[in-house]
Amino acid sequence: MNISFKGAHFPKEVILYAVFLYLRYGDSYRDLEEIMAERGVDLDHATLNRWVS
């Protein structure tokens, strides 16, 4: 499977890490928003929803 990150506003590592956290631990999007903010990545929970969907 080849995933295209063309046009993404975040590095692919950030996207993959956030999706991994969601799938592995089942946290809510708002919880993930806080976790990513602690790691210095400012994003909205709606962005996480688009990445996972």
C-alpha distance matrix in Angstrom:
0.0 3.8 6.5 9.9 12.9 15.4 18.6 18.0 21.4 20.3 18.7 15.0 16.5 18.8 16.2 14.1 17.4 18.8 16.0 16.3 20.0 19.9 17.8 19.7 23.1 23.2 25.4 26.3 25.0 28.5 28.5 25.3 26.9 29.8 27.8 26.0 29.4 30.8 28.3 29.4 26.6 28.3 26.2 26.9 25.8 24.8 22.2 20.7 20.8 18.8 16.1 15.9 16.2
3.8 0.0 3.8 6.5 9.7 11.9 15.3 15.1 18.5 17.7 16.0 12.6 14.7 17.0 14.7 13.1 16.7 18.2 15.9 16.6 20.3 20.3 18.9 20.9 24.2 24.2 25.9 26.5 24.8 28.1 28.3 24.9 26.0 29.0 27.1 24.9 28.1 29.7 27.0 27.6 24.8 26.4 24.4 25.5 24.9 23.8 20.8 19.8 20.3 17.9 15.2 15.8 16.3
6.5 3.8 0.0 3.8 6.5 9.2 12.2 11.6 15.0 14.3 13.0 9.7 12.3 14.1 11.4 10.5 14.3 15.2 13.1 14.5 18.0 17.8 17.0 19.3 22.2 22.1 23.3 23.6 21.6 24.8 25.2 21.8 22.6 25.8 24.1 21.7 24.8 26.7 24.1 24.5 21.5 22.9 20.8 21.7 21.3 20.1 17.1 16.3 16.9 14.4 11.6 12.8 13.5
9.9 6.5 3.8 0.0 3.8 5.5 8.8 8.9 12.6 12.6 11.7 9.2 12.6 14.1 11.6 11.9 15.6 16.3 14.8 16.8 19.8 19.7 19.4 21.9 24.5 24.2 25.0 24.9 22.3 25.2 26.1 22.5 22.8 26.0 24.8 21.9 24.6 26.8 24.2 24.0 20.8 21.9 19.9 21.0 21.2 19.7 16.5 16.5 17.3 14.3 12.0 14.1 14.6
12.9 9.7 6.5 3.8 0.0 3.8 6.2 5.5 9.0 8.9 8.3 6.5 10.2 11.2 9.1 10.3 13.7 14.2 13.6 15.8 18.5 18.6 19.0 21.3 23.6 23.3 23.5 23.3 20.5 23.0 23.9 20.3 20.1 23.2 22.1 19.0 21.4 23.7 21.1 20.6 17.4 18.5 16.7 18.2 18.8 17.6 14.1 14.5 15.9 13.0 10.7 13.5 14.6
15.4 11.9 9.2 5.5 3.8 0.0 3.8 5.6 9.0 10.2 10.1 9.5 13.3 14.1 12.3 14.0 17.2 17.5 17.1 19.5 22.0 22.0 22.6 25.0 27.1 26.7 26.7 26.1 23.1 25.3 26.6 23.1 22.5 25.7 24.9 21.6 23.5 26.1 23.5 22.5 19.3 19.9 18.2 19.7 20.8 19.2 15.7 16.8 18.1 14.8 13.3 16.4 16.9
18.6 15.3 12.2 8.8 6.2 3.8 0.0 3.8 6.4 9.0 10.2 10.6 14.3 14.2 12.6 15.1 17.9 17.5 17.6 20.4 22.4 22.1 23.3 25.9 27.5 26.8 26.4 25.3 22.0 23.9 25.5 22.2 21.0 24.2 24.0 20.6 22.0 24.9 22.7 21.2 17.8 17.8 16.0 17.4 19.0 17.2 13.8 15.7 17.1 13.8 13.0 16.5 16.9
18.0 15.1 11.6 8.9 5.5 5.6 3.8 0.0 3.8 5.5 7.2 7.8 11.2 10.6 9.0 11.9 14.3 13.9 14.3 17.2 18.8 18.7 20.2 22.6 24.1 23.5 22.9 22.0 18.6 20.5 21.9 18.6 17.4 20.6 20.2 16.8 18.4 21.2 19.0 17.7 14.3 14.5 12.7 14.3 15.8 14.6 10.9 12.5 14.4 11.6 10.2 13.9 15.0
21.4 18.5 15.0 12.6 9.0 9.0 6.4 3.8 0.0 3.8 6.9 9.1 11.7 10.1 9.6 13.1 14.6 13.9 15.2 18.1 19.1 19.2 21.3 23.4 24.4 23.9 22.7 21.6 18.1 19.3 20.7 17.6 15.8 18.6 18.6 15.0 15.9 18.9 16.9 15.0 11.7 11.5 10.3 12.4 14.7 13.9 10.4 12.4 14.8 12.7 11.7 15.4 16.9
20.3 17.7 14.3 12.6 8.9 10.2 9.0 5.5 3.8 0.0 3.8 6.3 8.2 6.5 6.8 10.2 11.3 11.0 12.8 15.2 16.1 16.8 18.9 20.6 21.7 21.7 20.5 20.0 16.7 17.9 18.7 15.3 14.0 16.5 15.9 12.2 13.6 16.2 13.7 12.3 9.1 10.1 9.3 12.1 14.1 14.2 10.5 11.4 14.5 12.9 11.0 14.3 16.6
18.7 16.0 13.0 11.7 8.3 10.1 10.2 7.2 6.9 3.8 0.0 3.8 5.4 5.5 6.7 8.9 10.2 11.2 12.8 14.4 15.9 17.3 18.8 20.1 21.6 22.2 21.4 21.5 18.7 20.1 20.3 16.7 16.0 18.2 16.8 13.3 15.1 17.0 14.0 13.1 10.6 12.6 12.4 15.3 16.8 17.2 13.5 13.6 16.7 15.2 12.5 15.4 18.0
15.0 12.6 9.7 9.2 6.5 9.5 10.6 7.8 9.1 6.3 3.8 0.0 3.8 5.4 5.1 6.0 8.4 9.9 10.6 12.0 14.2 15.4 16.4 17.8 19.8 20.4 20.2 20.6 18.1 20.2 20.2 16.4 16.6 19.0 17.2 14.1 16.7 18.4 15.4 15.4 12.7 14.8 14.0 16.3 17.1 17.2 13.6 13.0 15.6 14.1 10.8 13.3 15.8
16.5 14.7 12.3 12.6 10.2 13.3 14.3 11.2 11.7 8.2 5.4 3.8 0.0 3.8 5.5 5.2 6.0 8.6 10.0 10.3 12.2 14.3 15.3 15.9 17.8 19.0 18.8 19.8 17.7 19.6 18.9 15.1 15.7 17.5 15.1 12.3 15.1 16.1 12.9 13.6 11.6 14.4 14.2 16.8 17.4 18.3 14.9 13.6 16.6 15.9 12.4 14.2 17.3
18.8 17.0 14.1 14.1 11.2 14.1 14.2 10.6 10.1 6.5 5.5 5.4 3.8 0.0 3.8 5.5 5.1 6.2 8.6 9.8 10.7 12.4 14.3 15.2 16.4 17.2 16.4 17.0 14.6 16.1 15.6 11.9 12.0 14.0 11.9 8.8 11.6 13.1 10.2 10.6 8.1 10.8 10.5 13.2 13.9 15.2 11.9 10.7 14.1 13.8 10.7 12.7 16.0
16.2 14.7 11.4 11.6 9.1 12.3 12.6 9.0 9.6 6.8 6.7 5.1 5.5 3.8 0.0 3.8 5.5 5.3 6.2 8.5 10.1 10.8 12.3 14.1 15.6 15.8 15.3 15.6 13.0 15.3 15.4 11.6 12.0 14.8 13.2 10.4 13.4 15.4 13.1 13.5 10.5 12.2 10.6 12.4 12.5 13.0 9.7 8.3 11.2 10.5 7.1 9.2 12.4
14.1 13.1 10.5 11.9 10.3 14.0 15.1 11.9 13.1 10.2 8.9 6.0 5.2 5.5 3.8 0.0 3.8 5.5 5.2 6.0 8.6 9.9 10.5 11.8 14.0 14.7 15.1 16.1 14.3 16.9 16.4 12.7 14.1 16.4 14.2 12.1 15.5 16.8 14.3 15.6 13.1 15.3 13.9 15.5 15.0 15.7 12.7 10.5 12.9 12.5 8.8 9.6 12.9
17.4 16.7 14.3 15.6 13.7 17.2 17.9 14.3 14.6 11.3 10.2 8.4 6.0 5.1 5.5 3.8 0.0 3.8 5.5 5.0 6.2 8.7 10.0 10.3 11.9 13.2 13.1 14.6 13.2 15.3 14.0 10.4 12.1 13.8 11.0 9.3 13.0 13.6 11.2 13.2 11.3 13.9 13.2 15.0 14.4 16.0 13.4 10.8 13.7 14.2 10.8 11.2 14.9
18.8 18.2 15.2 16.3 14.2 17.5 17.5 13.9 13.9 11.0 11.2 9.9 8.6 6.2 5.3 5.5 3.8 0.0 3.8 5.4 5.2 6.3 8.7 9.9 10.7 11.1 10.4 11.3 9.5 11.7 10.9 7.2 8.9 11.1 9.1 7.5 11.2 12.5 11.0 12.7 10.2 12.0 10.5 11.7 10.7 12.5 10.3 7.3 10.3 11.4 8.5 8.8 12.5
16.0 15.9 13.1 14.8 13.6 17.1 17.6 14.3 15.2 12.8 12.8 10.6 10.0 8.6 6.2 5.2 5.5 3.8 0.0 3.8 5.4 5.1 6.1 8.4 10.0 9.9 10.4 11.4 10.0 13.1 12.6 9.3 11.5 14.1 12.2 11.2 14.8 16.2 14.8 16.4 13.8 15.2 13.1 13.6 11.8 12.8 10.8 7.5 9.3 10.1 6.9 6.0 9.7
16.3 16.6 14.5 16.8 15.8 19.5 20.4 17.2 18.1 15.2 14.4 12.0 10.3 9.8 8.5 6.0 5.0 5.4 3.8 0.0 3.8 5.4 5.2 5.8 8.2 9.5 10.6 12.7 12.2 15.1 13.6 10.6 13.4 15.2 12.6 12.1 15.9 16.4 14.8 17.2 15.2 17.3 15.8 16.6 14.8 16.3 14.5 11.1 12.8 13.9 10.7 9.3 12.9
20.0 20.3 18.0 19.8 18.5 22.0 22.4 18.8 19.1 16.1 15.9 14.2 12.2 10.7 10.1 8.6 6.2 5.2 5.4 3.8 0.0 3.8 5.6 5.2 5.7 7.3 7.5 10.0 10.1 12.3 10.3 7.6 10.9 12.1 9.4 9.9 13.6 13.8 12.9 15.6 14.0 15.9 14.7 15.2 13.3 15.5 14.2 10.6 12.6 14.6 12.0 10.5 14.1
19.9 20.3 17.8 19.7 18.6 22.0 22.1 18.7 19.2 16.8 17.3 15.4 14.3 12.4 10.8 9.9 8.7 6.3 5.1 5.4 3.8 0.0 3.8 5.7 5.7 5.0 5.6 7.3 7.6 10.6 9.4 7.2 10.5 12.4 10.8 11.3 14.7 15.6 15.3 17.5 15.4 16.4 14.5 14.1 11.4 13.2 12.6 8.8 9.8 12.2 10.2 8.0 11.3
17.8 18.9 17.0 19.4 19.0 22.6 23.3 20.2 21.3 18.9 18.8 16.4 15.3 14.3 12.3 10.5 10.0 8.7 6.1 5.2 5.6 3.8 0.0 3.8 5.8 5.5 8.1 10.2 11.0 14.2 13.0 11.0 14.3 16.2 14.2 14.7 18.3 19.0 18.3 20.7 18.6 19.9 17.8 17.5 14.8 15.9 15.2 11.5 11.8 13.7 11.4 8.5 11.3
19.7 20.9 19.3 21.9 21.3 25.0 25.9 22.6 23.4 20.6 20.1 17.8 15.9 15.2 14.1 11.8 10.3 9.9 8.4 5.8 5.2 5.7 3.8 0.0 3.8 6.0 8.5 11.6 13.0 15.6 13.5 11.7 15.4 16.4 13.9 15.0 18.5 18.4 17.7 20.7 19.2 21.0 19.5 19.6 17.0 18.8 18.1 14.3 15.1 17.2 14.7 12.1 15.1
23.1 24.2 22.2 24.5 23.6 27.1 27.5 24.1 24.4 21.7 21.6 19.8 17.8 16.4 15.6 14.0 11.9 10.7 10.0 8.2 5.7 5.7 5.8 3.8 0.0 3.8 5.6 9.2 11.3 13.3 10.8 10.0 13.8 14.3 12.1 14.0 17.1 16.8 16.9 20.0 18.8 20.2 18.9 18.6 15.9 18.2 18.0 14.2 15.1 17.8 15.9 13.3 16.3
23.2 24.2 22.1 24.2 23.3 26.7 26.8 23.5 23.9 21.7 22.2 20.4 19.0 17.2 15.8 14.7 13.2 11.1 9.9 9.5 7.3 5.0 5.5 6.0 3.8 0.0 3.8 6.5 9.0 11.5 9.7 9.4 13.0 14.1 12.8 14.6 17.5 18.0 18.4 20.9 19.3 20.0 18.1 17.1 13.9 15.8 16.2 12.6 12.6 15.6 14.4 11.5 13.9
25.4 25.9 23.3 25.0 23.5 26.7 26.4 22.9 22.7 20.5 21.4 20.2 18.8 16.4 15.3 15.1 13.1 10.4 10.4 10.6 7.5 5.6 8.1 8.5 5.6 3.8 0.0 3.8 6.5 8.1 6.0 6.4 9.9 10.6 9.8 12.0 14.5 15.0 15.9 18.3 16.8 17.2 15.6 14.5 11.4 14.0 14.7 11.3 11.8 15.3 14.3 12.2 14.8
26.3 26.5 23.6 24.9 23.3 26.1 25.3 22.0 21.6 20.0 21.5 20.6 19.8 17.0 15.6 16.1 14.6 11.3 11.4 12.7 10.0 7.3 10.2 11.6 9.2 6.5 3.8 0.0 3.8 5.4 5.1 6.3 8.6 10.0 10.5 12.2 14.2 15.5 16.8 18.5 16.6 16.2 14.0 12.1 8.7 11.1 12.6 9.7 9.6 13.4 13.3 11.5 13.6
25.0 24.8 21.6 22.3 20.5 23.1 22.0 18.6 18.1 16.7 18.7 18.1 17.7 14.6 13.0 14.3 13.2 9.5 10.0 12.2 10.1 7.6 11.0 13.0 11.3 9.0 6.5 3.8 0.0 3.8 5.4 5.0 6.1 8.8 9.7 10.3 12.2 14.3 15.2 16.3 13.9 13.1 10.5 8.5 5.0 7.6 8.9 6.3 6.8 10.4 10.6 9.7 11.8
28.5 28.1 24.8 25.2 23.0 25.3 23.9 20.5 19.3 17.9 20.1 20.2 19.6 16.1 15.3 16.9 15.3 11.7 13.1 15.1 12.3 10.6 14.2 15.6 13.3 11.5 8.1 5.4 3.8 0.0 3.8 5.4 4.9 6.5 8.7 9.9 10.6 12.6 14.5 15.3 13.4 12.1 10.1 8.0 5.4 8.8 10.5 8.8 9.8 13.2 13.7 13.3 15.4
28.5 28.3 25.2 26.1 23.9 26.6 25.5 21.9 20.7 18.7 20.3 20.2 18.9 15.6 15.4 16.4 14.0 10.9 12.6 13.6 10.3 9.4 13.0 13.5 10.8 9.7 6.0 5.1 5.4 3.8 0.0 3.8 5.3 5.2 6.3 8.7 9.8 10.8 12.8 14.4 13.2 12.9 11.7 10.7 8.4 12.0 13.0 10.6 12.1 15.5 15.1 14.3 17.0
25.3 24.9 21.8 22.5 20.3 23.1 22.2 18.6 17.6 15.3 16.7 16.4 15.1 11.9 11.6 12.7 10.4 7.2 9.3 10.6 7.6 7.2 11.0 11.7 10.0 9.4 6.4 6.3 5.0 5.4 3.8 0.0 3.8 5.3 4.9 6.0 8.4 9.7 10.6 12.3 10.6 10.8 9.5 9.3 7.4 10.8 10.7 8.0 10.3 13.2 12.2 11.8 14.9
26.9 26.0 22.6 22.8 20.1 22.5 21.0 17.4 15.8 14.0 16.0 16.6 15.7 12.0 12.0 14.1 12.1 8.9 11.5 13.4 10.9 10.5 14.3 15.4 13.8 13.0 9.9 8.6 6.1 4.9 5.3 3.8 0.0 3.8 5.6 5.3 6.1 8.8 10.0 10.5 8.5 7.7 6.4 6.2 5.6 9.3 9.2 7.8 10.5 13.0 12.6 13.2 15.9
29.8 29.0 25.8 26.0 23.2 25.7 24.2 20.6 18.6 16.5 18.2 19.0 17.5 14.0 14.8 16.4 13.8 11.1 14.1 15.2 12.1 12.4 16.2 16.4 14.3 14.1 10.6 10.0 8.8 6.5 5.2 5.3 3.8 0.0 3.8 5.5 5.0 6.3 8.8 9.8 9.2 8.8 9.1 9.4 9.1 12.9 13.0 11.5 14.1 16.8 16.2 16.5 19.5
27.8 27.1 24.1 24.8 22.1 24.9 24.0 20.2 18.6 15.9 16.8 17.2 15.1 11.9 13.2 14.2 11.0 9.1 12.2 12.6 9.4 10.8 14.2 13.9 12.1 12.8 9.8 10.5 9.7 8.7 6.3 4.9 5.6 3.8 0.0 3.8 5.4 5.2 6.6 9.0 8.8 9.9 10.4 11.5 11.0 14.6 14.0 11.8 14.8 17.3 15.8 16.0 19.3
26.0 24.9 21.7 21.9 19.0 21.6 20.6 16.8 15.0 12.2 13.3 14.1 12.3 8.8 10.4 12.1 9.3 7.5 11.2 12.1 9.9 11.3 14.7 15.0 14.0 14.6 12.0 12.2 10.3 9.9 8.7 6.0 5.3 5.5 3.8 0.0 3.8 5.3 5.0 6.4 5.2 6.9 7.7 9.8 10.2 13.4 11.9 10.3 13.8 15.6 13.9 14.9 18.2
29.4 28.1 24.8 24.6 21.4 23.5 22.0 18.4 15.9 13.6 15.1 16.7 15.1 11.6 13.4 15.5 13.0 11.2 14.8 15.9 13.6 14.7 18.3 18.5 17.1 17.5 14.5 14.2 12.2 10.6 9.8 8.4 6.1 5.0 5.4 3.8 0.0 3.8 5.2 4.9 4.9 5.3 7.5 9.7 11.0 14.3 13.3 12.5 15.9 17.7 16.6 17.9 20.9
30.8 29.7 26.7 26.8 23.7 26.1 24.9 21.2 18.9 16.2 17.0 18.4 16.1 13.1 15.4 16.8 13.6 12.5 16.2 16.4 13.8 15.6 19.0 18.4 16.8 18.0 15.0 15.5 14.3 12.6 10.8 9.7 8.8 6.3 5.2 5.3 3.8 0.0 3.8 5.5 7.4 8.9 11.2 13.3 14.1 17.6 16.7 15.4 18.7 20.7 19.2 20.1 23.4
28.3 27.0 24.1 24.2 21.1 23.5 22.7 19.0 16.9 13.7 14.0 15.4 12.9 10.2 13.1 14.3 11.2 11.0 14.8 14.8 12.9 15.3 18.3 17.7 16.9 18.4 15.9 16.8 15.2 14.5 12.8 10.6 10.0 8.8 6.6 5.0 5.2 3.8 0.0 3.8 5.8 8.8 11.1 13.9 15.0 18.1 16.3 15.0 18.7 20.1 18.1 19.2 22.7
29.4 27.6 24.5 24.0 20.6 22.5 21.2 17.7 15.0 12.3 13.1 15.4 13.6 10.6 13.5 15.6 13.2 12.7 16.4 17.2 15.6 17.5 20.7 20.7 20.0 20.9 18.3 18.5 16.3 15.3 14.4 12.3 10.5 9.8 9.0 6.4 4.9 5.5 3.8 0.0 3.8 6.4 9.6 12.9 14.8 17.6 15.7 15.3 19.0 20.0 18.3 20.2 23.4
26.6 24.8 21.5 20.8 17.4 19.3 17.8 14.3 11.7 9.1 10.6 12.7 11.6 8.1 10.5 13.1 11.3 10.2 13.8 15.2 14.0 15.4 18.6 19.2 18.8 19.3 16.8 16.6 13.9 13.4 13.2 10.6 8.5 9.2 8.8 5.2 4.9 7.4 5.8 3.8 0.0 3.8 6.3 9.8 11.9 14.2 12.0 11.9 15.6 16.3 14.8 16.9 20.0
28.3 26.4 22.9 21.9 18.5 19.9 17.8 14.5 11.5 10.1 12.6 14.8 14.4 10.8 12.2 15.3 13.9 12.0 15.2 17.3 15.9 16.4 19.9 21.0 20.2 20.0 17.2 16.2 13.1 12.1 12.9 10.8 7.7 8.8 9.9 6.9 5.3 8.9 8.8 6.4 3.8 0.0 3.8 7.1 10.0 12.2 10.5 11.3 14.7 15.4 14.8 17.1 19.7
26.2 24.4 20.8 19.9 16.7 18.2 16.0 12.7 10.3 9.3 12.4 14.0 14.2 10.5 10.6 13.9 13.2 10.5 13.1 15.8 14.7 14.5 17.8 19.5 18.9 18.1 15.6 14.0 10.5 10.1 11.7 9.5 6.4 9.1 10.4 7.7 7.5 11.2 11.1 9.6 6.3 3.8 0.0 3.8 6.8 8.5 6.8 7.9 11.1 11.8 11.6 13.9 16.2
26.9 25.5 21.7 21.0 18.2 19.7 17.4 14.3 12.4 12.1 15.3 16.3 16.8 13.2 12.4 15.5 15.0 11.7 13.6 16.6 15.2 14.1 17.5 19.6 18.6 17.1 14.5 12.1 8.5 8.0 10.7 9.3 6.2 9.4 11.5 9.8 9.7 13.3 13.9 12.9 9.8 7.1 3.8 0.0 3.8 5.3 5.3 6.9 9.0 10.3 11.2 13.0 14.7
25.8 24.9 21.3 21.2 18.8 20.8 19.0 15.8 14.7 14.1 16.8 17.1 17.4 13.9 12.5 15.0 14.4 10.7 11.8 14.8 13.3 11.4 14.8 17.0 15.9 13.9 11.4 8.7 5.0 5.4 8.4 7.4 5.6 9.1 11.0 10.2 11.0 14.1 15.0 14.8 11.9 10.0 6.8 3.8 0.0 3.8 5.3 5.1 6.4 8.9 10.0 10.8 12.4
24.8 23.8 20.1 19.7 17.6 19.2 17.2 14.6 13.9 14.2 17.2 17.2 18.3 15.2 13.0 15.7 16.0 12.5 12.8 16.3 15.5 13.2 15.9 18.8 18.2 15.8 14.0 11.1 7.6 8.8 12.0 10.8 9.3 12.9 14.6 13.4 14.3 17.6 18.1 17.6 14.2 12.2 8.5 5.3 3.8 0.0 3.8 5.4 4.9 6.4 8.8 10.0 10.6
22.2 20.8 17.1 16.5 14.1 15.7 13.8 10.9 10.4 10.5 13.5 13.6 14.9 11.9 9.7 12.7 13.4 10.3 10.8 14.5 14.2 12.6 15.2 18.1 18.0 16.2 14.7 12.6 8.9 10.5 13.0 10.7 9.2 13.0 14.0 11.9 13.3 16.7 16.3 15.7 12.0 10.5 6.8 5.3 5.3 3.8 0.0 3.8 5.3 5.2 6.3 8.8 10.0
20.7 19.8 16.3 16.5 14.5 16.8 15.7 12.5 12.4 11.4 13.6 13.0 13.6 10.7 8.3 10.5 10.8 7.3 7.5 11.1 10.6 8.8 11.5 14.3 14.2 12.6 11.3 9.7 6.3 8.8 10.6 8.0 7.8 11.5 11.8 10.3 12.5 15.4 15.0 15.3 11.9 11.3 7.9 6.9 5.1 5.4 3.8 0.0 3.8 5.4 5.1 6.2 8.6
20.8 20.3 16.9 17.3 15.9 18.1 17.1 14.4 14.8 14.5 16.7 15.6 16.6 14.1 11.2 12.9 13.7 10.3 9.3 12.8 12.6 9.8 11.8 15.1 15.1 12.6 11.8 9.6 6.8 9.8 12.1 10.3 10.5 14.1 14.8 13.8 15.9 18.7 18.7 19.0 15.6 14.7 11.1 9.0 6.4 4.9 5.3 3.8 0.0 3.8 5.5 5.3 6.1
18.8 17.9 14.4 14.3 13.0 14.8 13.8 11.6 12.7 12.9 15.2 14.1 15.9 13.8 10.5 12.5 14.2 11.4 10.1 13.9 14.6 12.2 13.7 17.2 17.8 15.6 15.3 13.4 10.4 13.2 15.5 13.2 13.0 16.8 17.3 15.6 17.7 20.7 20.1 20.0 16.3 15.4 11.8 10.3 8.9 6.4 5.2 5.4 3.8 0.0 3.8 5.5 5.2
16.1 15.2 11.6 12.0 10.7 13.3 13.0 10.2 11.7 11.0 12.5 10.8 12.4 10.7 7.1 8.8 10.8 8.5 6.9 10.7 12.0 10.2 11.4 14.7 15.9 14.4 14.3 13.3 10.6 13.7 15.1 12.2 12.6 16.2 15.8 13.9 16.6 19.2 18.1 18.3 14.8 14.8 11.6 11.2 10.0 8.8 6.3 5.1 5.5 3.8 0.0 3.8 5.7
15.9 15.8 12.8 14.1 13.5 16.4 16.5 13.9 15.4 14.3 15.4 13.3 14.2 12.7 9.2 9.6 11.2 8.8 6.0 9.3 10.5 8.0 8.5 12.1 13.3 11.5 12.2 11.5 9.7 13.3 14.3 11.8 13.2 16.5 16.0 14.9 17.9 20.1 19.2 20.2 16.9 17.1 13.9 13.0 10.8 10.0 8.8 6.2 5.3 5.5 3.8 0.0 3.8
16.2 16.3 13.5 14.6 14.6 16.9 16.9 15.0 16.9 16.6 18.0 15.8 17.3 16.0 12.4 12.9 14.9 12.5 9.7 12.9 14.1 11.3 11.3 15.1 16.3 13.9 14.8 13.6 11.8 15.4 17.0 14.9 15.9 19.5 19.3 18.2 20.9 23.4 22.7 23.4 20.0 19.7 16.2 14.7 12.4 10.6 10.0 8.6 6.1 5.2 5.7 3.8 0.0
